[in-house]
Amino acid sequence: SKKVTKLPPKISPKHKRINVLEEYKKRNDNKVALNLVVVGHVDAGKSTLMGHLLYLLGEVNEKTMKKYERDSSKIGKSSFAYAWILDETGEERARGITMDIAITKFETEHRRFTLLDAPGHRDFIPNMISGAAQADVAILVIDSTTGEFEAGFEANGQTKEHALLVRSLGVQQLVVAINKLDVVGWSQDRFNEIITKLSPFLNQAGFKKDKVIYIPCSGLTGENLLKRSQNILEWYSGPTLFQQIDKFEPPIRLLDKPFRLSVSDFFKGGISGMGGITVAGKIEAGTIQIGDDVLVIPGGEYGVIKGLEANDESSKWAAAGDSILMTLSGLDILQLKVGSILCSVSHPVPVTSYILAQIVVFDIKVPITKGFPVILHRQSLNEPAIITKLVTILDKSTGEIVKKNPRCLPKASSATVEIKLTNRPVPFETYKENKELGRIMLRKGGETIAAGIIINVSNIIIY
Ligand code: GDP
């Protein structure tokens, strides 16, 4: 008689597990993916510079470019044509229409960049923080025009604040585009003068000397973006902007840690027309794939991943460092908030209202005292909080305790403080557990007053 062998149940291809680490390795062997943010004082030329670079790279089709040229000369501002490349996509992105527009991505020989938008206006700094929190590397654009660099570098200029913010958010590598050099006759003296003024500040802000590279350029004429400018041949033999950003080092990703994503945006409806809720953000740690359950913290509700887009491309998986869109089913949209953490079900992130942090105080006018109200920023999260206790002042270079229970924290000091969230408990992890989630920034009255790391969380709420 014939033996009947029972076949194993058919696994639906939908639920076939992917070895994400293997896929990740394959993808990175091809080209390292990096999230890039462009910062600098308003009108420094950020949009023009990036728009022109994207145009030179062939990311903008001729027809669109011609349209921008026509429209901008019609209003007597032909110099705006390049800036519009970015503004247009920014606007469309804000309306959530063209999330997958090609222009937010571009490639160099060895790197694949996702361009994060960061409006330069002061009012938008909280937005900028949430954008820059996703960044691995940054371009700081400086207007070299006489008087303009100085204005941007003064106390209420944005050059310093943006540099401090991106560093506090974990960016270690910076390309400084000394822009608009066409206006100052491609002066080597001006180029050097700006470096002399800027570099001590950037070092003090925590950028290592060899991680900051200065590039002379003009976003408007396009010189030294892709091709070397004829006007600087006599005194400059370094790389072009394009060559330099190709040299950004690959960041270290927390692939082996439990999955964490800080929600930067969410909306009803799924990607590519499917139902559900879509969440946007950057994966801070771990990996995920379609079919995985994720937990929303605070709240403790589950959702199932139905669709994914990683770095603007449809994907079955995503990993730490990826900017993603994730469509979830089985979740009530009311459970989501900007700043919530999506995490792995087996390793939920702790929730608390109390943290102990080690901070560096910025250039503030009024010293920090006990009871100081602040806004605490951590990735896309911003929450009201109070500095409830000044624990110690630390020596900036050795980290040793200089003073216990100080009465106040002067500018440029380093200290340990207790912070209480006043609105609601939120997910926190120590810097030791997760160096992405363990980093915070404190702002008050529209200014950044301190940045630091979480060294302890207490009174944890378990869901
Ligand atoms: P953003 O606010 O930093 O994005 O600055 P924009 O890109 O909008 O530029 C502000 C103004 O500076 C616009 O009028 C630009 O045409 C002009 N601009 C930008 N880059 C350059 C440059 O390299 N040279 C000159 N001459 N003008 C520039």
Residues whose N, C-alpha, C, O or C-beta is under 5 A from the ligand:
A	BS01	GDP	H41 V42 D43 A44 G45 K46 S47 T48 L49 S79 F80 A83 G120 N179 K180 D182 V183 C217 S218 G219 L220 T221
